[in-house]
Amino acid sequence: MIFFVKILLAHLIGDFILQPNSWVKAKETSRLKAYQFYLHIIIHTGLVLLVLWDLSYWLLALTIGGIHALIDVLKLYGQKEVNKPQWFVADQALHLLSILALWYIWFQPQIYFFQYFDNISFWTLLSSFLFVTWVVGVVINVLLANWAKALEESEGESLVNAGRYIGILERLMVFIFVLTDHWEAIGFLLAAKSIFRFGDLKESKDRKLTEYILIGTLLSFGIALLTGMLIKWFLSI
């Protein structure tokens, strides 16, 4: 099981942390002509070898990189501006399924499954922290992309990437509060954010903006809560 978590960690790092928005736009514009596409696949392949820390898995790393490339090509040529959220979900689902399949073929989990339970906590928590901080932020931005376009441009300007880092911090705190059984702190955090947001929403008098903020906040808190409960249950097995 630990091998699956390590490979999944490599995927999360390669697809979300080490892939800037400029690379994504370049791939969407130039597709296979973009050098960022090939660099992205090379990074993915190298990350698998890095987390497994064993050069004997070079064929597995190349296979994962090759399948990742095929899935990305399918997405690049299949997605349109109007269906990006659907393709994003399908793309990540295919990546996850391919990792599961290769892990099952390579490591035969029915033989090695129970051997690594005592050592999996570190890798599980590391992947979870990465998920609730960076990955969920990207997911929410993609899912709400069409609604974001419907918002009118605001007269006031915010700090660069301020929303992203606010989301990262709030999901990280919710995740930690769930793991440490401080549920009351989650309610306090949600109330505090609501108070700060109330003035903006009252002044804007924009129903679309209000709905957008509420959906984004509930998605952010909801995913962090669900992830924390799942990881807590998983570590208690």
Sequence and secondary structure as in RCSB ss.txt:
>XXXX:A:sequence
MIFFVKILLAHLIGDFILQPNSWVKAKETSRLKAYQFYLHIIIHTGLVLLVLWDLSYWLLALTIGGIHALIDVLK
LYGQKEVNKPQWFVADQALHLLSILALWYIWFQPQIYFFQYFDNISFWTLLSSFLFVTWVVGVVINVLLANWAKA
LEESEGESLVNAGRYIGILERLMVFIFVLTDHWEAIGFLLAAKSIFRFGDLKESKDRKLTEYILIGTLLSFGIAL
LTGMLIKWFLSI
>XXXX:A:secstr
 HHHHHHHHHHHIIIIISS HHHHHHHHHHGGG HHHHHHHHHHHHHHHHHHT GGGHHHHHHHHHHHHHHHHHH
HHH  GGGHHHHHHHHHHHHHHHHHHHHHHHH HHHHTGGGGGG HHHHHHHHHHIIIIIHHHHHHHHTHHHHHH
S   SS   TTHHHHHHHHHHHHHHHHHHTT HHHHHHHHHHHHHHHHHHHHHH  HHHHHHHHHHHHHHHHHHH
HHHHHHHHHHT 
